[in-house]
Every structure is written in structure tokens, then in C-alpha cells.
Amino acid sequence: MSNELLTIDPIDLQFAFELKKQISCSLYLANKTDNYVAFKVKTTNPKKYCVRPNTGVVLPRSSSEVLVTMQAQKEAPADMSRNL
């Protein structure tokens, strides 16, 4: 028996970086239970990332979409070459 309330897909978000352009990725939360499940998403860098909705309730045996948006950046991150 699993104690997992939600499955998250994808586990890792990858943003297709474009200079001076806002980029969004979808995150899907699937409730595998017969109960309502509340969620809250917090970012460690709220000036760079926006999460909508950042709180909510996933209905039993259903899923919800969460949109994570990286704000437009004026310059490429210093560590970007490591991710190519």
C-alpha cells in the first residue's frame, strides 16, 4: 500500500530559455486517493518564478494543472553553459 497522495508530472521542469522572454511550464498534480488533497507550491526565488495557482485542492481521483512561469531575464544565467 502506498502513502502517496499526489503524483507529480514532470518531476523536473525544464525551461527553454530565451533572453527577455517569459517562459512557462505546466506541472500536473494527480490525486490518487478517494479524498480531497490540498497543495501549496513555494518557490525559493519569487522574483524569478511565479506559480499559479500556488495553493489549491485536488479533487478525489482527478488532477490539477499548475503553471510555473520564469520571468523574463535581462541576461543569460552564468551557469547556463553547464545545462546545454
C-alpha positions as CSV (number, residue, x, y, z in Angstrom):
1,M,0.0,0.0,0.0
2,S,1.3,3.4,-0.9
3,N,1.1,6.5,1.3
4,E,1.5,8.8,-1.8
5,L,-1.4,11.3,-2.0
6,L,-0.3,13.0,-5.3
7,T,1.8,12.1,-8.3
8,I,3.7,15.0,-9.9
9,D,4.4,15.1,-13.6
10,P,7.0,16.0,-14.6
11,I,9.3,15.7,-11.6
12,D,11.8,18.2,-13.2
13,L,10.8,21.3,-15.1
14,Q,13.0,22.5,-18.0
15,F,12.5,26.0,-19.3
16,A,13.5,26.7,-22.9
17,F,15.5,29.9,-22.1
18,E,15.0,32.9,-24.3
19,L,16.5,36.3,-23.4
20,K,13.9,38.9,-22.4
21,K,11.1,36.4,-22.8
22,Q,8.7,35.0,-20.1
23,I,8.6,31.2,-20.3
24,S,6.0,28.9,-18.7
25,C,5.9,25.2,-17.9
26,S,3.0,23.1,-16.8
27,L,3.1,20.8,-13.8
28,Y,0.3,18.2,-13.2
29,L,-0.8,17.1,-9.8
30,A,-2.8,13.8,-9.9
31,N,-4.8,12.8,-6.8
32,K,-4.7,9.0,-6.5
33,T,-7.0,8.9,-3.4
34,D,-10.7,9.0,-2.7
35,N,-10.2,12.1,-0.6
36,Y,-9.6,15.8,-1.3
37,V,-5.9,16.7,-1.2
38,A,-4.7,20.3,-0.5
39,F,-1.4,21.6,-2.0
40,K,0.9,24.6,-1.7
41,V,3.8,25.3,-4.0
42,K,6.6,27.6,-2.8
43,T,9.4,29.0,-4.8
44,T,12.9,29.7,-3.4
45,N,13.2,32.7,-5.9
46,P,9.8,34.5,-6.1
47,K,11.3,37.4,-8.2
48,K,12.3,34.9,-10.9
49,Y,9.5,32.3,-10.8
50,C,5.7,32.7,-10.5
51,V,3.4,29.8,-9.6
52,R,-0.3,29.9,-10.4
53,P,-2.3,28.6,-8.6
54,N,0.2,28.4,-5.8
55,T,-2.4,26.7,-3.5
56,G,-5.4,24.6,-4.1
57,V,-7.3,21.4,-3.6
58,V,-7.2,18.5,-6.0
59,L,-10.5,16.6,-6.1
60,P,-10.6,12.8,-5.5
61,R,-9.3,10.8,-8.4
62,S,-8.6,13.9,-10.5
63,S,-5.8,16.1,-11.5
64,S,-4.9,19.8,-11.5
65,E,-2.6,21.9,-13.6
66,V,-0.1,24.3,-12.1
67,L,1.7,26.8,-14.3
68,V,5.2,27.8,-13.3
69,T,6.5,30.9,-15.1
70,M,10.0,32.1,-15.3
71,Q,10.0,35.8,-15.6
72,A,11.8,37.5,-18.5
73,Q,15.6,37.7,-17.8
74,K,17.7,40.6,-19.0
75,E,20.8,38.4,-19.3
76,A,21.7,34.7,-19.5
77,P,22.4,32.9,-16.3
78,A,26.1,32.3,-15.6
79,D,25.6,28.6,-15.2
80,M,23.6,28.2,-18.4
81,S,26.5,26.6,-20.4
82,R,26.6,23.7,-17.9
83,N,23.0,22.9,-18.8
84,L,23.4,22.6,-22.5
